[in-house]
Amino acid sequence: MTAIRTVVLLEWGRSLLRAAGIASAALDVLLLMSYASGGRYDKVKLLTAGPDERMTEAETIFFQALIQKRARGAPVAYLIHQCEFMGLTFRIEESVLIPRPDTETMVEEALELMRREGLQTVLELCTGSGCVGVSLAHYGGARVVATDISPEALALAARNADDCLGNRSDNCPDGQIQFVLSDLFEAVPQGPYDMIAANPPYVVASEIASLPVSVRDYEPRIALNGGPDGLDFYRRIAAAAGAYLTDGGVMLLEIGYDQAGAVAKILRGQGFADVTVKKDLAGLDRLVRCRYNRSFYV
C-alpha cells in the first residue's frame, strides 16, 4: 500500500460514518485521524491540509481500523482513549463511563457552593474516571476522597489525577485527592465531609437493552445498572450519607431526566432538607441538591 492523501482518507471516513448514521461523522474523522497519526496532524492542520499531505502506510491502516470500529458503534473516547471534561483532558478506558457534558452541571454547582460557603472537603462516590473529583480539586482546591467499587476505574482515576494535579494527587491520606476502593461508604474514612457528590448508576435494569449501541455494548454495565426502578443507589446513599456529612453539609446527586420526584422523596424520607432540582443545558432535570441538618435529625 502506498501513502494515501489525507483528504481522500477523510472523505472516505466521513462517507462510511455517515452511511452508518453517525451524526458527528465530520468531527469524528478528524479526531480519529489525529490519533492515528500520533498527533502529527491535529484538527486544525487536517482542516487546512494541502492536497499533497499524506498518511504513512501504518497510519492509514490504523486509521481505517478505527473508522471501521466507529462505524460499528464504538465511542470515539474509547478509541482515542481520552475525553474533554470541564476544560481538562481525561484518560478513558472501557472500565469507566465516558464523562458527559451533563455532569458538568454538578461540578459547576459544587464549585459555586464551595466558593460561596467555603466548603473544603468532598467525598465523591462512584468516581469512575475521576472527572468530578479531579475537577473539584483542580478548580476549587477541594480536598477529595473519591471511591469506586472497580479497581480498574480507581487506577485510571489516579492516573487522571496525576495528569491534572501533579504532586497534589498523591494517593495517600495527606494528598489533595485520595482514592479508596469501596462499595459506596463501605471503606470510606469517616470524615465528616462538607459535601458528598455522586453520579451513581441510575438506568432501569430492563431498559439497558434499549440504550444506544455505543452505550449498551461498550460502557460498563456496573456503572449503568440502577436496579429494577433505577433508584437502588439513591436509596443506599440517602440511608447512609448523613453520618458522613457535617451539620448542614451538602449532597449533590446526578439523576436521570425523569427521576427528580422519586429521588427527592427518598432524600426527604432520610432526613434531608432544602431539596432542590437543577436542570442541565438541555433543560432536563439533571441534579438534586440537598442538605443534612445533623442537629435536627440525629
N, C-alpha and C positions, 0 to 999 in steps of 0.2 A: 504494500500500500504506500503510495506517495503522499506527501503532505497535502492536506486539503485546506483550501481557503476558509478563513473563519466566517466570512459572510455566507458561504454555501452551507457550512455546518449549522450556523444559527438559523437559517431559513428551514433547513431540514428538521431541526429540533422543534422549532415553533410549529411547523406543519403537523408533526407527529403528536405533539401535546394538544394542539387544538382539535385534532381528529379524535383524541381521547376525551375531549370535553373538559379540558383543564383551562379555566378562565384566566389563570395567571401565567399562561404559556410564555408571553413575551419577557416577563421578569425572570421566570424560572430558568430559561435557557441561558440567560446572562449569568445567573448565579452558578449554574452547573458548569458552564464553560470556564468561568473564573476559577472554580475549584479544580476542575480537570487540568488546568494549566499550571496548577500550583501557585496561583496568584499572579502569574506573569501577565495575564490580562485581567484587569478589574472591569467593573461595569462601564465606567466612563471610556476606557480605552476600547472596549468592544463596540460601544456605540459610535465611536469616531474612527474605527479601524479602516484603513485603506483597503482597496481591493486585492492587494498582494499579501496582506497579513495571512499567515498560515499556522495551523497547529501541527505539532510533530505527530508522527505515526502513533506513538504511545499515548499522547494526549487525546488524539482523535478516537482511538479505541476506548479509552476510559470515558470520554465524554458521551460516546454513543451508548455505552453500557448504562451510564447514569440516566440518560434520556429514556431508555427503554424501561428502567425501573420506575421512573417518574410517571411514565405513561400507564404503568400498571397500578398506580396509586400511591407509591412510596412518597412520603412527605419530603420536601426539599431539605428541611432541617436535619432529618436523619441521613440524607445522602451527603450533605456537606458538613455534617457534624457541628453545626453551630446555629445560633439564633440570636437576634437582637431583642433586648427587653430593657425598657427604661434607659435607653441610650448606651447600654452595656452589651458586650458580646459574651454569650454563654456557650460553653461546650454542650452538645446534645448527643445522647445515645438512646437506643431503643429501650433502655431501662427506665426512662423517665418520660413524663408527658412533655410535649413541646410547649413552652411558655406562650400564652396568648396575650394579645393586647388588652383583652378584657380584664386580665388580672392586674394590669397597671392601675385600674380603678382602686383596688385595695391598697396598693403601695402608696399611691398619691394621698389617699385618705389617712393612712398611717403616718406619713411624713408630716402632714398638716397637723395632726394631733400631737405628734412629738414636738413640733416647733411651738405650738400654742400652749401646751400643758407641761412641757419639759420632761416628757416621758423618755426614759433611758434604757430600760431593759425589756427585751422582747423574747417571747417563746413562740417559735414558729413550728407548727405541726405539719406533717406531710410535705416536707420541703422539696422533694423531687430534685430538680436541677439546682436548687438553692437560689432561684432567681429572686424570690421575695426577700428572704433573709439577707442575702448579699446586698441587694439594693437598699435595704433599710440601714445596713451597716455603712455602705458606701456614701449614701446621700444624707442620712440622718445621724450618723455617728453612734447608732444604737449598739449596745452590747446584746448579742443574739445567741440564744440556744436554739438550734434547728434540729428537728428529729425526723426520722423516717424509718419504716419497717424494713426497707430494702438496703442491704449493704452496698449493692452496686450504685444505687442512687446516692447514698451518702458519700461514696468515694468520688463520684462525679461532682457533687456539690462542693466537696472540699477542694477539688481542682479549680472549680469556678471561683471559689473564694480566694484562692491563691492568685489567680489571674487578675481579679478585680481589686483585691485588697492588699496583696503583697504580704508583708510581715505582720499585718494586723489580723491575719486569718488563721494563725496557729491553732490547730485543733487540740487545745488544752484549756484548762479552766481559766487561765488568765489571758487567753486570746480574745479578740473582739467578737469572733464568732466561733462557737463550739458546736460540733456535730455529734449527735447522740443516736445510736441505734435503739429505737424504741417503738413499740406499738402504741401510738398516741402518748399517754402520760406514763406508761409503764416504767421507764427507766429515767425519767426527767429529773434533774436536780430540782429540789423543792421550790426554790425561789424565795419570796414571791416575785412576780413579774408585773411591770407596769402595763404590758399589753400581751395578748395572745392573738396570733394571726394564723389562719389556716385556709387552705384551698383543698378540702378533702374530696375523696371520691363521692360523686353525687348523681351518677347516672343510674336510672332504674334498671335493675339487672335484666329484665325482659326486653328492654329497649336497646341493649348493646348491639344486638344483631342487626338493627336497622340504622345504625350510625353510618356515616360515610366510610367508604373503604379505607381512606387514609387514616382514619381513627380506629375503626373496628379491627382491621387486620395488622396494624403496625404499633399502635400505642399500647402500653402495658395495661392489661385488664385490672390488675390490682389497684391501679391508680384511677380507674373509671367506675368500678362496681360499687354503687352505694347501697346495695341490698334491694329487697323486694319493692320498696317505695322510694328508694334513693336517699333516705333520711337516716340510715343506720349510724353514720359517723357523727351527724349533728346531735343525735341522742347521747352518744358516748361522750362527746366533747362537752356538751352542756352539763351532763351529770357530774363531771369531774373538774371542770375548769375553775370553778370558784375557789378551790383550795390552792390554786397556783397564782391567783391574782392579788395584787394589792387592793386595799379598800378603795372602791371606786375605779378599779382597773378596767381597762377597755378590752373588748374582744371583737375582732373583725373576722367574718366568715364569708368566703365566696360561696355563692349559691347558683343553682340553675335558674333560668329566667322565670320559671313558674313555681318556685319553692318558697318565696318570701313569706307568705302567710303561715305555712306549716313550720318553717324554721323559727319564725318569731314566736309561735305558740310554744314550741319546745323550750326556747330560751326563757320565756316568762315563767313557764312551769318549774324551772330550776332556779328561780330567784334572780334572774337578770332583768334589769330595767333599762329605760332610755333606749328601747329597741327601735332602730331606725334603718330603713331600707334605702340604699343608694343605687342609682342607675349607672350603666356604662355609657360609652359614647354613642351606642346604637339606640339608647333609650330603653334598654331592657333592665329589669331588676337583676343586680349582679352582686350586691354586697349587703350583709346585715351587720350593723354596728350595735353593740350593747355594752352595759356596764354591770359590774357586780358590786353591790354595797355590802361588804362583809359585816359591818357593824349592825346592819338592819336584818340581814337574812340568816346569819350564822349564830 
